Amino acid sequence: MKKLNSAKKEIIKEAGKSFHRSLKKGTKSKGTEDLSKQRLTNHGIPEKLMEELMNKSREFFELPEEEKKEFGDGDQGPFAPIRELAFEFTSKIKGVVRNLLEGIAESLGLESNSIIESTGFDSGAFQVFAVNFYPPCPQPHLAQGLPPHSDQGFMTLVMQNGIGGLQVKHDGKWVNVNPLPNSFVVVIGDQVEVLSNGRYESALHRAILNNTVTRMTLVVAHGPALDKEIGAAPEILEKEKPVFRRYKYQDYFHFQQKTRFADKSSLEEVRLRVDEQ
């Protein structure tokens, strides 16, 4: 596998650092907006690979139902037609996320490998790949592609097929995150909010439908190793009180699976009350 060169790594790390700069300069809500709508272009993922995986994924969804069922038999599974492409894609994405996390750590005044090491990112990081297919809906105002929710991991990278539909909640309003060519939307998840002791906010987001064209997304979500204990870095807690209690990531993951698409209710379960801080 071809690795990112050092110059490209530094570009990606700078993107991670830039997430936090607006928090130093202005209000928290402004920083949240920048985080939630962050689109990454200098990521080092070959455009050809991105296009091929998107096209092959669409071909699968457009197969007759009987042919689709064949991939559900035995060991093939629904990703059989794109397995090799998906493996290459997700492996490269993990490298991008690693560099983003290094940049975020540095922006918090931590060692660059602090989050990587404390959460088992290299040895057992949790990664989920999904392809979302949203055909035209006759009455899009009566349905939702995905209800409002935050993601339970570190961050999710979203590639769109040029058709908008991703929205982020900001200052009480839903804001469109329109796609850019050859780019990813970086959606900050709950674990980054906890690890940063609330300096970052996970993005409450949703997917809406349209009545004219098919929208597709390639989504790769990342989280800590399931057996790791998660909490704000000790260096951060030397200067401020903890906002969240510590927990095993697997416990958070299982609880979130029971309350999926319930806004940010999982995060509220681990938030400390004022008298507990």
C-alpha positions, 0 to 999 in steps of 0.5 A, spaced: 500 500 500 502 506 498 503 511 504 502 518 504 508 522 503 510 527 509 508 533 505 501 531 504 501 528 512 503 535 514 497 538 510 492 534 513 495 535 520 494 542 519 487 541 517 486 538 524 489 544 527 485 549 523 479 546 526 481 549 533 483 555 531 476 559 530 475 557 538 481 561 540 479 567 536 472 567 537 466 564 540 464 557 541 458 557 536 463 560 531 468 554 532 462 549 532 460 551 525 467 551 522 468 544 525 461 541 523 462 544 515 469 542 515 470 539 508 477 536 506 480 537 499 488 535 500 487 528 503 491 524 498 486 519 496 486 518 489 480 521 485 480 515 480 479 510 486 473 515 489 470 515 483 470 508 481 468 506 488 462 510 487 460 508 480 461 500 482 456 502 489 451 505 484 451 499 479 450 494 485 444 498 488 441 498 480 441 491 480 435 487 479 432 485 486 433 477 485 441 479 483 442 483 489 439 477 493 445 473 491 450 477 494 446 475 501 448 468 500 454 464 503 460 469 505 459 474 499 455 479 503 452 485 500 459 488 499 462 483 495 462 487 488 466 492 491 470 489 497 477 490 494 476 497 492 472 498 499 478 495 503 483 500 499 479 506 500 478 505 507 485 503 509 487 510 506 481 513 509 484 511 516 491 514 514 487 521 513 483 520 520 490 518 523 493 525 521 487 529 523 487 526 530 494 528 530 493 535 528 487 536 533 491 533 539 496 538 537 491 544 537 489 542 544 496 543 547 497 535 547 503 531 544 501 529 537 500 522 538 496 523 545 489 521 542 492 515 537 496 512 543 490 513 549 485 510 544 488 504 541 487 507 534 493 503 531 492 497 534 484 496 534 481 502 532 473 501 530 472 503 523 465 502 519 464 503 512 457 504 509 454 506 502 447 510 503 443 510 497 437 515 497 433 515 490 428 520 489 422 521 493 415 523 491 414 527 497 421 529 500 417 533 505 414 527 509 420 523 509 427 523 512 434 520 509 437 520 516 434 523 522 438 528 526 443 525 530 451 525 532 456 520 531 458 516 536 466 515 534 471 520 533 469 522 526 466 520 520 468 522 513 463 523 508 463 523 500 457 525 496 456 524 489 455 531 487 448 531 490 447 535 496 442 533 502 447 533 508 445 538 513 448 540 520 444 544 526 448 550 527 445 556 532 438 552 532 438 552 524 439 547 519 445 548 514 446 545 508 453 542 507 454 542 499 458 537 496 465 539 493 468 535 487 474 530 490 472 532 497 470 529 504 466 532 509 469 531 516 463 530 521 466 531 528 463 525 533 462 524 540 469 521 542 472 528 540 468 532 544 469 528 550 477 527 549 477 535 548 473 536 554 468 539 550 472 544 547 470 541 540 462 539 539 460 533 535 456 535 529 448 534 530 446 532 523 441 529 518 440 527 511 434 530 507 431 527 501 429 530 494 424 528 488 428 529 482 435 525 483 438 519 486 443 521 492 449 517 494 454 517 500 460 513 501 461 514 509 467 511 513 466 512 521 472 511 526 472 510 533 477 508 539 478 501 540 472 498 544 476 496 550 479 503 551 477 507 557 475 514 554 475 521 558 479 528 557 486 528 557 490 529 564 493 535 561 487 538 559 484 537 566 490 540 570 487 547 568 479 545 568 474 541 571 471 535 567 465 535 563 464 528 562 465 522 566 470 516 564 467 510 561 469 504 556 468 505 549 464 499 548 459 501 553 458 507 550 457 504 543 452 499 546 448 504 549 448 509 543 446 503 538 439 503 543 438 510 542 440 511 535 438 517 531 436 520 538 439 527 537 445 527 542 442 523 547 448 518 548 453 524 550 448 527 555 448 520 559 456 521 560 455 529 561 457 530 569 452 535 573 455 541 576 455 538 583 459 532 580 465 536 577 
